[in-house]
Amino acid sequence: MKPRHLSLLFLLLAVAPLSAADRPNIVFFVADDLGQRDLGSYGSTFYETPHLDRLAAEGMRFTDAYAACPVCSPTRAALVTGQWPQRTGITDYIGAPLTPDQWKRNTKLLPAPYADRLALEEVTFAEVLKEAGYATFFAGKWHLGPEGWWPENQGFDVNQGGIDRGGPYGGKKYFSPYGNPRLEDGPEGEHLPDRLAAEAGKFIEANRERPFLVYYPFYDVHTPLMGREDLVKKYEEKKNRLGLEEKWGREGERDVRLRPGARGLRGHGRGDGPGRGAGDGKTRRTRSRRKHPCPLYERQRRSFHQRGFPHLEPAMARWQRLDV
């Protein structure tokens, strides 16, 4: 066996000897572009995240968890295979220029060529668990290749919404009709994360007599920046009640969000609310001056070289035996 598959082999060896009743059910959430400081359990006093805060309080909260890469596809390839992105060949988000000659930006360095799909020969954790008798479910953002390389081809029995796109860019985007070939439309205006959570609940109920894996990588809070009207209203009112303002300046050709105490025109990072910085004391640049209507929007990507490694993330885990 290739060394790169050893980590997944260890997972198989850990669960295979157990009886079906003793094999732990696994629910794995991933939120796209969610900033660490956007959670109450990581210091935010503006955004309200009670369920995640409870998960952190009842389990383990990691303070130095990092993604394998600060963009979509390489991180996702690393998560499902247990390998560094360069091992899979996916080193940029799928949809970026594939070869250096296609690069049109005036930058000092050219990007390297990369693979535009996760090879079917790679072993995913879903395939390992399926071999060990698990029912496997996927809902949300895939972004690891064209049709034929989607979740159902990589070890998942059920695929709800996982396609080649890096965001919910069909139909009405975060609201039904979705225009997604792997997700039936719901009632007009149905909210995508609510729908996918409901599908996950149905899968858990249908498989309560056997071990299961639910892998739910949210499309949120990635672009397009949209929120439910009730949540947008709630946080707009809270912002106004607290007297918070968004303040902007210029850095080169960019509009950047300003924060108190920053030297120069530096962008507001993943802080404590719109226009205010708390969090880790670092500064970040925003991409544009557009208004962010979704509740968790202070989540700009961090510098690739932050603390010598990309993308500090919120991460928590809880191990609890439950009868579902």
Secondary structure, DSSP 8 states (H G I E B T S, - for coil): --GGGHHHHHHHHHHTTS-TTTS--EEEEE-TT--GGGSGGGT-SSS--HHHHHHHHHSEEEEEEE-S-SSHHHHHHHHHHSS-HHHHT--S-TTS-SSGGG--S--SS------SS--TTS--HHHHHHHTT-EEEEES---SSSTTSSGGGTT-SEEES--S-SS--STBTTBSS--BTTB---STT-BHHHHHHHHHHHHHHHTTTS-EEEEEE--TTSSS----HHHHHHHHHHHHHHT----EEEETTEEEE--TT-SSS----S-SBTTB--TTS-----S------SSS-------TTGGGSS-EEEEEE-------
